[in-house]
Amino acid sequence: MRIIKSDLDTVAVKPSQYPPDNMPEIAFAGRSNVGKSSLLNLLTNRKKLARVSGSPGKTRTINFYIVNDAFRIVDLPGYGYAKVSKSTTENWGDMMETYFKNRDGLRKVVQLVDIRHKPSAQDVQMYEYLRHYGLDGIVVATKADKVSRNEMQKNIALIRKTLQLSKEDRVIAVSALKKTGYEELLCEIEKILEEEDAVYHD
C-alpha cells in the first residue's frame, strides 16, 4: 500500500469532537518520546503531518488524520512522561478508554515501544488494555537504527516476553531515521483494511 494523500481531519479531547464514525481507523499508542510523530510522518510521507516535539508529553489530544480518503490514522496521547501531573495522565487514560469503547470504526491499535529498552510497566498495562478490547496484535519497535542486528533479535525477544505476546502478534522493527521497516507496517495495515473491505462486501 502507498499513502498518497493525508491530512489532519480533527483534533479532539471528547467524543462530541470526534469526526463521523464512517470509515476504518488504525490508532497509534506509545510512551512520550517513543518516536510516534516521526513514524506517522514516515508512513504518510509528510514531513510535518504529525508535529515532532522536543518536549515529551506534548500530544494532549486525539488527532485524527484522513488517509487516501479511505481510512483514518489516529494519534493517541503519549503516556508515561514523569513531568506531567498525575491528574493530566489520568485524563489521558480516560480519554483513550472513552475512544476505545465508543469507536465502531476502530480496527487496531499499533503499540510503539523503544527497541533499546525493556517495555515499561505502563507499556505492559497498555498492551493488556488493548488485549482486553481486542485491539492488540501489532507492536512497532522504534529506533531500530540505534541497535545492532544481534541486539535487535535479543531485544525483540525481550519485548515479546515482557508484553506476553502470542505467536500471532507481530513485532516490527522500524527506523524513521533510516526509513526501514515501515513498508512491513503498511502491509499489515493494508491487510486489516482488506479484511474490513471483505466483511463490508459480504
C-alpha positions as CSV (number, residue, x, y, z in Angstrom):
1,M,0.0,0.0,0.0
2,R,1.1,3.5,-0.7
3,I,-0.2,6.5,1.1
4,I,-0.6,9.2,-1.4
5,K,-2.8,11.6,0.5
6,S,-3.0,12.5,4.1
7,D,-4.5,15.5,6.0
8,L,-5.4,16.4,9.6
9,D,-9.1,15.8,9.9
10,T,-9.9,16.6,13.6
11,V,-8.3,17.3,16.9
12,A,-10.4,16.0,19.8
13,V,-10.5,15.6,23.6
14,K,-14.0,14.2,23.9
15,P,-16.4,12.1,21.8
16,S,-18.6,15.1,20.7
17,Q,-15.5,16.4,18.9
18,Y,-14.7,13.1,17.0
19,P,-15.2,13.1,13.3
20,P,-18.1,11.0,11.9
21,D,-17.6,7.2,12.6
22,N,-17.8,6.4,8.9
23,M,-14.5,4.7,8.0
24,P,-12.0,2.3,9.5
25,E,-9.4,3.7,11.9
26,I,-5.9,2.5,12.9
27,A,-4.7,4.1,16.1
28,F,-1.1,4.5,17.4
29,A,-0.2,4.5,21.0
30,G,3.1,4.8,22.9
31,R,5.1,6.4,25.6
32,S,6.1,10.0,25.2
33,N,9.2,10.4,23.1
34,V,9.0,6.9,21.6
35,G,9.0,8.4,18.1
36,K,5.3,8.2,17.2
37,S,5.2,11.5,15.3
38,S,8.3,10.6,13.3
39,L,6.7,7.2,12.4
40,L,3.4,8.8,11.3
41,N,5.3,11.3,9.2
42,L,7.3,8.4,7.6
43,L,4.2,6.3,6.9
44,T,2.4,9.2,5.3
45,N,5.5,10.6,3.5
46,R,4.8,14.0,5.0
47,K,7.5,15.9,6.9
48,K,5.2,17.8,9.2
49,L,1.8,16.0,9.3
50,A,2.4,15.0,12.9
51,R,4.3,17.6,14.8
52,V,7.6,16.2,16.2
53,S,8.2,17.8,19.6
54,G,11.3,18.1,21.6
55,S,9.2,18.3,24.7
56,P,7.8,14.9,25.7
57,G,4.1,14.8,26.7
58,K,3.1,17.4,24.2
59,T,0.3,15.4,22.5
60,R,-2.6,16.1,24.8
61,T,-5.3,15.5,22.3
62,I,-6.5,12.6,20.0
63,N,-5.5,13.6,16.5
64,F,-7.4,12.1,13.5
65,Y,-5.7,12.1,10.1
66,I,-7.7,11.1,7.0
67,V,-5.6,8.9,4.6
68,N,-6.2,8.2,0.9
69,D,-9.8,9.4,1.5
70,A,-10.3,5.8,2.7
71,F,-9.3,5.4,6.4
72,R,-8.0,7.3,9.3
73,I,-4.8,7.1,11.3
74,V,-5.4,8.2,14.9
75,D,-2.6,9.6,17.0
76,L,-3.3,9.0,20.7
77,P,-1.7,11.0,23.6
78,G,1.7,9.8,24.6
79,Y,1.8,8.3,28.1
80,G,4.4,7.8,30.8
81,Y,6.1,11.2,31.0
82,A,7.2,11.9,34.6
83,K,7.0,15.7,34.5
84,V,3.3,15.6,33.5
85,S,1.0,15.8,36.5
86,K,-0.9,12.7,37.7
87,S,-4.3,14.3,37.0
88,T,-3.3,15.0,33.4
89,T,-2.1,11.5,33.0
90,E,-5.4,10.1,34.4
91,N,-7.3,12.4,32.0
92,W,-5.3,10.9,29.0
93,G,-6.2,7.4,30.3
94,D,-9.9,8.3,30.4
95,M,-9.6,9.9,27.0
96,M,-8.1,6.8,25.4
97,E,-10.5,4.4,27.2
98,T,-13.5,6.5,26.0
99,Y,-12.2,6.4,22.5
100,F,-11.6,2.6,22.6
101,K,-15.1,1.9,24.0
102,N,-17.1,4.2,21.7
103,R,-15.5,4.0,18.3
104,D,-17.1,1.4,16.0
105,G,-14.6,2.1,13.2
106,L,-11.5,1.4,15.3
107,R,-9.9,-1.8,13.9
108,K,-6.4,-1.9,15.5
109,V,-4.1,0.0,17.8
110,V,-0.4,-0.2,16.9
111,Q,1.6,0.0,20.1
112,L,5.0,1.6,19.9
113,V,7.9,0.6,22.2
114,D,11.6,1.8,22.1
115,I,13.7,-1.2,20.9
116,R,16.6,-0.2,23.2
117,H,14.7,-0.7,26.4
118,K,12.6,-3.3,28.1
119,P,8.9,-2.3,27.9
120,S,7.9,-0.3,30.9
121,A,5.1,-1.2,33.4
122,Q,2.9,1.4,31.5
123,D,3.7,-0.3,28.2
124,V,2.6,-3.7,29.7
125,Q,-0.5,-2.1,31.1
126,M,-1.3,-0.5,27.7
127,Y,-0.9,-3.8,25.9
128,E,-3.2,-5.6,28.4
129,Y,-5.7,-2.8,27.8
130,L,-5.6,-3.4,24.1
131,R,-5.9,-7.1,24.6
132,H,-9.0,-6.5,26.7
133,Y,-10.6,-4.5,23.8
134,G,-9.4,-7.0,21.1
135,L,-7.2,-4.2,19.5
136,D,-3.8,-5.9,20.1
137,G,-1.6,-7.8,17.7
138,I,0.9,-5.3,16.3
139,V,3.8,-3.8,18.2
140,V,6.3,-1.5,16.5
141,A,9.8,-1.4,18.0
142,T,11.1,2.1,17.2
143,K,14.6,3.5,16.8
144,A,15.9,0.3,15.2
145,D,18.9,2.1,13.8
146,K,20.2,2.5,17.4
147,V,20.9,-1.2,17.9
148,S,23.0,-3.9,16.1
149,R,21.3,-6.7,14.3
150,N,22.3,-9.1,17.1
151,E,20.9,-6.8,19.8
152,M,17.7,-6.3,17.7
153,Q,16.8,-10.0,17.8
154,K,17.6,-10.2,21.5
155,N,15.6,-7.0,22.3
156,I,12.6,-8.2,20.2
157,A,12.6,-11.4,22.2
158,L,12.5,-9.4,25.4
159,I,9.7,-7.2,24.1
160,R,7.7,-10.4,23.2
161,K,8.3,-11.9,26.7
162,T,7.6,-8.7,28.6
163,L,4.3,-7.9,26.8
164,Q,3.4,-11.6,26.8
165,L,2.8,-11.6,23.1
166,S,1.2,-14.6,21.4
167,K,2.9,-16.3,18.4
168,E,0.4,-14.4,16.1
169,D,1.3,-11.0,17.4
170,R,3.7,-9.1,15.2
171,V,6.7,-7.1,16.3
172,I,8.0,-4.8,13.5
173,A,11.4,-3.1,14.0
174,V,11.2,0.4,12.4
175,S,13.7,3.2,12.0
176,A,12.2,6.6,11.0
177,L,15.7,7.9,10.6
178,K,16.9,5.2,8.2
179,K,13.4,4.7,6.7
180,T,13.3,1.0,7.3
181,G,10.6,-1.4,8.4
182,Y,7.7,0.9,7.7
183,E,6.7,-0.9,4.5
184,E,6.1,-4.0,6.6
185,L,3.8,-2.0,8.8
186,L,2.0,-0.6,5.8
187,C,1.4,-4.2,4.6
188,E,-0.1,-5.1,8.0
189,I,-2.4,-2.0,7.8
190,E,-3.4,-2.9,4.3
191,K,-4.3,-6.5,5.4
192,I,-6.6,-5.1,8.1
193,L,-8.3,-2.7,5.7
194,E,-8.7,-5.6,3.1
195,E,-10.4,-7.7,5.8
196,E,-12.6,-4.8,6.5
197,D,-13.5,-4.5,2.8
198,A,-14.2,-8.2,2.5
199,V,-16.6,-8.1,5.5
200,Y,-18.3,-4.9,4.2
201,H,-19.0,-6.5,0.8
202,D,-20.2,-9.9,2.1
